[in-house]
Amino acid sequence: MSGSACEIMIPLSPKRIKLSESENEDRLSDLPESIILHILSFLNTNHAVQTCVLSTRYKDLWKRLPTLTLHSSDFGAYKKFTRLVSKVLFLRDSSIALQALDFKRSNGRFEPKLEKIVNYALSHNVKRLGLHFNGDIAQIPSTVFSCQALTHLKLSIYNGGRDHETPFPKSLNLPALTNLQLGDFVFDVDDNDCAEPFSIFNRLNSLLMCNCVVRGGKTLRISSVTLVNLTIYHDRSIYYEIDLCTPSLWKFVFTGTPYLSLSGSSISSLKHVDIDAEVESSQRAPLVFLLSWLVVFANIKSLTVTATTLQVLSLYPDVLKIRLPSLHNLKSLKVRMEELLYGFRMTLRDIKLQNAKSKREAARIRKAFKEGLEPPSPVPDGIVDFLCQNSPLVEVDYIKCRRRQRYL
């Protein structure tokens, strides 16, 4: 290859560089190189390379970056993405260890070569590896699943088929792994109709699953004596049970449709729960599951919920008459006052219409939603008191905020 990466990359978006050379020299040139490299590590690789025009000091600085963020959406045309990725790997200083690589390809083409990128990362002792692409897990070199150095692994693979989940690898040897994030995987069950894929990770601290399922709608047993943080994104109408064998679990975060059953006899350590739940008008089972979770979370000290979650909870018949056997230790309740989206408001309307006792009542409901009078408040009347019924001294905070990202 000839030329430099700058010669190719600068024309993509030259207007992004807003500091003049003199301004840059005044503000940044006196900083140690390690600090500048740390700052550049927060940029995607395309923008980091473009800093080579700021001054002579920056001409080759990007070549010593310890992290690479290669997302096709950051590079414009796909052919440019392929060419630039190859250029970056060729020109980067090979004597510098690669701490992290995050690769994201938004279409199903095989370019740039995933095998080449991953092998480069592994040969440079990568610790944190993220792979998000449309394709097949066979495109990933098998050496990834036996890498002794990996501490963080993020895998999201969409194969585009009718059954688009990717089977979770059965043979794994990742002794240093502490953080695992998975998207669109299916877990196979054993003879007991139970999947138990995480017990092999002896140092796992944090687990995130996005739209992962269990084959046949059976049980997923999460067994880990070291797991502290568990995050689940689930917006699919596919049911399965999660059996928590996690005696060190401290925080649980859920986003999506609560079409899951939770159980566990060893989660007394769980202290913090964060729920952002939605539901479709045709679904009633999630209402039962969401209510049952409150029983499982018996010893938690803090609970964070969205206004949407409280609306979902209020849809359960006569929920305010139920006496909870849990939440006696609750010290903090935070309500995230996110906007109720139009689609969810229509779901509320449809459910209320299904429960209407007369045509006149149905007409009133339609008119009220059309005029924006329903729901009268983002937080249903009485639902906060329902959650606090066993903890009268709990501190309740209402927080205005934007909706969180729902994807891996």
Secondary structure, DSSP 8 states (H G I E B T S, - for coil): --S-HHHHHGGG-GGG--S-HHHHHHHHTTS-HHHHHHHHTTS-HHHHHHGGGS-GGGTTGGGG-SEEEEEGGGSSSHHHHHHHHHHHHHHS-TTS---EEEEEE-SS---S-HHHHHHHHHHTT-SEEEEEEES-GGGS-GGGGG-SS-SEEEEEEE--SSS--EE--S----TT--EEEEESEEE---TTSEE--STT-TT--EEEEES-EEGGG-EEEEE-SS--EEEEEE-SS--EEEEEE-TT--EEEEEE---EEEE-SS-TT--EEEEEE---TT--HHHHHHHHHHHH-TT-SEEEEEHHHHHHHHTSTTGGG---S--TT--EEEEE-----HHHHHHHHHHHHHT-SSHHHHHHHHHHHHTT-SSSSSS-TTHHHHHTTT-TT-EEEEE---------
